[in-house]
Amino acid sequence: MDKLMWVDNQQYLLQKNIEQTIAFLHNFAPDQVNRVTTFHQTYENFKQTPLRSLNALASLVGVDNIKVKDESFRFDLNAFKVLGGVYAIGRYVAQMLGRNIDELSFKELKSSKVKEQLGDLTFISTTDGNHGRGVAWAARELGFQARIYMPAGSAEERLQNIKNEGAYAEITTMNYDDTVRYTSQLAKENGWVIIQDTMWEGYEEIPLWIMQGYTTLVKEIVEQLENAPTHVFLQAGVGSFAGAIVAFLTQYYEQEITFVLVEPYAANCFYESFKEGTEQFVTVGGEMQTIMAGLACGEPNPLAWDLLKTYTKVSICCDEEVAATGMRILGNPLATDARIIAGESGAAPVGCFYELMTNSQYTELKDSLQLDKSSRVLFINTEGDTDIENYRNIVWHGKYAKM
Ligand SMILES: Cc1ncc(COP(=O)(O)O)c(C=O)c1O
């Protein structure tokens, strides 16, 4: 099998509800993003994550520059996901209190006055690891309960990390999408609040808040960058992360940016949807076994689908070796490039980019993306070594080596 498969997203673009999509962008406009960042910054240990330059790698593969935003440093949780979960919980609590999030801080949300007004709240979620850890962290920080459910095959270490945040957590016997349906049923039966990073009919507000929560990282990026990127490679599970980044950057910069989506073969719902070329996305099912656990989702978030089908250029799906190569490249930098510890889902876009820049089999793709010595390429390392055993197996012991 090929290491990469790709499809031109625009070739299939059907823009029936384009006005609606453009109107939806206002949720990610700078004034909205400022509200999100202001709330996050009320956390007493808030710190920006670094944006690294990989100049030696850029000259090796023949582009102008490569920047990597390293979210492994986010809130000491080794992944970006907490930004969404904590903002959604903050917005939910603010709504319950009849208050505006703009005037609430972490400190006030934690206060006994708030507990007296709201009583005990339990937040429930499905996760591959990172989102649930963020929700568990946020619930604990703010003095609430969390119940987190993980799909079959989830790493024990990721389960333990969630339990360490004081949440009830278990690994189910179902895949990701079925676990989402299960937790939504549990929430209904028990009066728990679902904090899920994807939407479905009748459940739209909280997923939007989660997507807005992610924008703090991209606001930091534009402040850290000197020039607009020409290309941005974004990993997709349900697409909420990529949708939020695309929605913000599309409005922030006047020049056009080429957005590329990256998924694993085993859970390539965006690739399959673009291949199908219809207005509605398609879903993929089954076990979705992949080391890119954060991307093992077979059903796109409809909000994200609308954004991504309007603003992205290409969808790539890749095999496990490509993600593993990305981890090794980032963990073993050239010359004075910074070392970046990237997990499987964090490194997949760098692995894809390296493959298409260095493997003549993908010259057509490289040319169609106009990746050349004038390109400024941006990546987001969305997680660090969230599964340390697998990280070592790959980076130290050469598991999933490129053949
Ligand atoms: C590390 C990591 N990267 C990327 C993603 C993809 O985010 P989304 O599901 O919003 O597409 C996830 C999702 O859990 C993740 O954990």
The ligand as an ORCA input file, in Angstrom:
! r2SCAN-3c Opt
* xyz 0 1
  C      -3.180     15.009     19.882
  C      -4.366     15.269     19.044
  N      -4.204     15.878     17.879
  C      -5.243     16.145     17.083
  C      -6.523     15.771     17.440
  C      -7.633     16.022     16.470
  O      -8.620     16.879     16.922
  P     -10.094     16.770     16.322
  O     -10.697     15.506     16.811
  O     -10.766     17.988     16.795
  O      -9.935     16.740     14.834
  C      -6.738     15.132     18.657
  C      -8.080     14.743     19.083
  O      -8.298     14.155     20.129
  C      -5.631     14.862     19.480
  O      -5.761     14.241     20.672
*
